Amino acid sequence: MMEAIQFKGERNMGKIKTGFIFALMLLMMITIVSAAGAEDKKKPGSLTRVVLAEAARSEGWLPVYLAKELGFFKEEGLDAELITYKDGPLALMGLLNGDAQFCLIGFEPVLMAFEKGQSSKVILTTLNSQPYMFVGRPGIKSIGEIKGKAVFGGMPGSAPYFFIKTAVRNAGLNPDKDVTFANLEYGAELVAMTRGDLDGAFVRATRYPQIMEAGGNILVDATDPAQHKKIYGSERYEAMAVQVTDKYVKEHPEIIQAFSNAVYKAMKWQNAHSDQEVATAVSPSFPGRNLDAPLIKVLRKCLSMDGQFSAEGYRAVVDFCLANGVIKKDVPMADAIDPSFMRKAKSMIK
């Protein structure tokens, strides 16, 4: 009986040893697979995912879209995903909340956030001036006729919003009392005007053919240097920007440099190719839109050649924001802009 009990105990001990060996082998296999996975992530060919929060899908950030469509982000080791928000202030919140690593935005919301203590850095600009138009519906031929009527200027706090407010003020009206700002989606303004639901609106200059087709009257054309200066105080206004947080600059300068390199490559490419070639290359980023050579031709008047800011252009942005009550205090250029990444890209990429 004792022998039987001893035999049974030995058999159980054998099972325990076998189970232990199996568990040990399984743990070793998991460790090897995990290590292999870690090695895969470190391979030179792997891509780093970055999210780009955009205020809107706008041709104003043309070189960013070209960098994606032409594969320049991948060349620099990045897998760039674009997420479109309704407007600049919302895209900015996406960046500050950590939902995105880069933000495609107008400079005005950036300065507003800066004054509230939400410091960040703008690393490049895609435009030297604003391709904006203020368009009246058929029958409206001057801004003075807008008094008491409805206009569209994007979301309060956005760049188009302050463009319209300044144009209205320059015409001798009070934008806070003499007009009503309508809440619409970008792209719906021309249809609303043709129906008579809207009397005036911000429209991007690249939609000039659609403006003419709708019978709209251009009240202000910022692509004209003289009219641009009347609105912004300068022929330069580098407000279409790409922004990152201060924390990201400290922790991931190599990723920001890779992003800057890709965009600079796209700028060089767009400068060296025809309007039609640029339109064809970037069109996949604008499904349902007709991006053609005439549109790119209009945009070229405003495009930045190298992503760099000028002291004059930055000063115009800050002065415009101060005049419109967007900010109460001056923001030194060195506090808001980090030009080092685009400068390095320009020196590296010939």
FENBELQUI-V334242 format. One record per helix or strand of 3 or more residues. SS is the DSSP state (helix for helix, strand for strand). FROM is the first residue (numbers start at 0). LEN is the number of residues. If there is no record, write none. Layout:
SS_FROM_LEN / SS_FROM_LEN
This chain:
helix_1_41 / strand_47_7 / helix_58_11 / helix_71_4 / strand_77_7 / helix_87_9 / strand_101_5 / helix_106_9 / strand_119_6 / strand_131_5 / helix_142_4 / strand_148_4 / helix_158_12 / strand_178_4 / helix_188_6 / strand_199_5 / helix_204_9 / strand_216_5 / helix_224_8 / strand_239_6 / helix_245_6 / helix_252_20 / helix_274_11 / helix_292_8 / helix_310_13 / helix_332_4 / helix_339_9
